[in-house]
Amino acid sequence: MTPGDQHVLVTTLEAPPGYRVAEILGIVSASAVVATHIGRDILAGLRNIVGGEIREYTELMEKGRRLALARLVEKARSMGANAVLAARFTSTAIAGGAAEILVYGTAARVEKTGGGDR
């Protein structure tokens, strides 16, 4: 990765193979709050009665994770990072049908070492 490269590596690893951590820039986090609309809540309630996966909520949470991750990458980039190490997701119910998805990790600048695949 070159300094002008816009790509930000996001990994759950603390030390990704093939990279050397050149500089730790600090903690970076981002979140998204997502909510269902009444129609989805009704469908989810019916699925809850008969059992099985509640796809409406699965899709909602996936959308929230994608949004939070995109925000994390932008924040890391604004700090001068080209990587976020030890990334983790968590979620919290805010209200009925609404949840906050939080993603956090360590913003860093990494350099390729020549080993490992990417």
C-alpha positions as CSV (number, residue, x, y, z in Angstrom):
1,M,0.0,0.0,0.0
2,T,1.3,3.4,-0.9
3,P,0.6,6.5,1.1
4,G,-1.8,7.8,-1.7
5,D,-3.7,4.5,-1.9
6,Q,-7.3,4.9,-0.9
7,H,-7.8,1.3,0.1
8,V,-8.1,0.6,3.9
9,L,-7.4,-2.9,5.1
10,V,-9.9,-3.9,7.8
11,T,-9.1,-7.1,9.6
12,T,-9.9,-8.8,12.9
13,L,-6.2,-9.7,13.2
14,E,-3.8,-7.6,15.2
15,A,-0.9,-8.4,12.8
16,P,-2.0,-9.3,9.3
17,P,0.3,-11.7,7.5
18,G,2.5,-10.0,4.9
19,Y,2.3,-6.6,6.6
20,R,4.3,-4.8,9.2
21,V,2.6,-2.2,11.5
22,A,4.5,1.0,10.9
23,E,2.5,3.3,13.1
24,I,-0.5,3.0,15.5
25,L,-2.8,6.0,15.1
26,G,-5.3,5.2,17.8
27,I,-8.8,3.8,18.4
28,V,-11.3,4.4,15.6
29,S,-15.0,3.6,15.9
30,A,-18.3,4.2,14.0
31,S,-21.9,3.3,14.4
32,A,-25.2,3.2,12.6
33,V,-28.7,3.1,14.1
34,V,-31.2,1.2,12.0
35,A,-34.9,0.7,12.5
36,T,-37.6,-1.4,10.9
37,H,-40.9,0.1,9.7
38,I,-44.2,-1.2,10.9
39,G,-44.8,-3.6,8.0
40,R,-41.5,-5.4,8.6
41,D,-42.3,-5.5,12.4
42,I,-45.6,-7.2,11.6
43,L,-44.0,-9.8,9.3
44,A,-41.2,-10.4,11.9
45,G,-43.8,-10.8,14.6
46,L,-45.6,-13.5,12.5
47,R,-42.3,-15.3,11.8
48,N,-41.6,-15.2,15.6
49,I,-44.9,-17.1,16.2
50,V,-44.2,-19.8,13.7
51,G,-40.5,-20.1,14.1
52,G,-37.5,-19.8,11.8
53,E,-35.2,-17.1,10.7
54,I,-36.6,-13.5,10.9
55,R,-35.1,-12.4,7.5
56,E,-36.4,-8.8,7.9
57,Y,-34.2,-8.3,11.0
58,T,-31.2,-10.2,9.5
59,E,-31.3,-7.9,6.5
60,L,-31.7,-4.8,8.7
61,M,-28.6,-5.8,10.8
62,E,-26.6,-6.5,7.7
63,K,-27.4,-3.1,6.3
64,G,-26.4,-1.5,9.6
65,R,-23.1,-3.4,9.6
66,R,-22.3,-2.3,6.1
67,L,-23.1,1.3,6.9
68,A,-21.1,1.3,10.2
69,L,-18.1,-0.3,8.4
70,A,-18.2,2.3,5.6
71,R,-18.1,5.0,8.3
72,L,-15.3,3.3,10.1
73,V,-13.2,3.2,6.9
74,E,-13.8,6.9,6.3
75,K,-12.8,7.9,9.8
76,A,-9.7,5.7,9.6
77,R,-8.8,7.3,6.3
78,S,-9.2,10.8,7.7
79,M,-6.7,9.9,10.5
80,G,-4.2,8.9,7.8
81,A,-4.6,5.2,8.3
82,N,-4.5,2.5,5.6
83,A,-5.6,-0.2,8.0
84,V,-7.9,-1.0,10.9
85,L,-6.6,-3.8,13.0
86,A,-8.5,-5.9,15.6
87,A,-11.8,-4.8,14.2
88,R,-14.9,-5.9,16.2
89,F,-18.7,-5.4,15.9
90,T,-21.2,-5.1,18.6
91,S,-24.9,-4.2,18.7
92,T,-27.4,-2.9,21.2
93,A,-31.1,-2.6,21.1
94,I,-32.1,1.1,21.3
95,A,-35.9,0.8,21.2
96,G,-38.5,-1.6,19.8
97,G,-37.4,-2.4,16.3
98,A,-34.2,-0.2,16.4
99,A,-30.6,-1.2,17.1
100,E,-27.2,0.5,17.1
101,I,-24.4,-1.4,15.4
102,L,-20.9,-0.3,16.5
103,V,-17.7,-1.2,14.9
104,Y,-14.3,-0.4,16.4
105,G,-10.6,-1.2,16.0
106,T,-7.1,0.3,15.9
107,A,-6.3,2.7,13.1
108,A,-2.8,2.1,11.8
109,R,-0.4,2.5,8.9
110,V,0.9,-0.8,7.7
111,E,3.5,-1.7,5.1
112,K,3.8,-4.8,2.9
113,T,6.7,-7.0,4.0
114,G,6.6,-9.4,1.0
115,G,5.3,-12.4,2.9
116,G,1.7,-13.6,3.1
117,D,-0.9,-13.3,0.4
118,R,-3.3,-10.4,-0.1
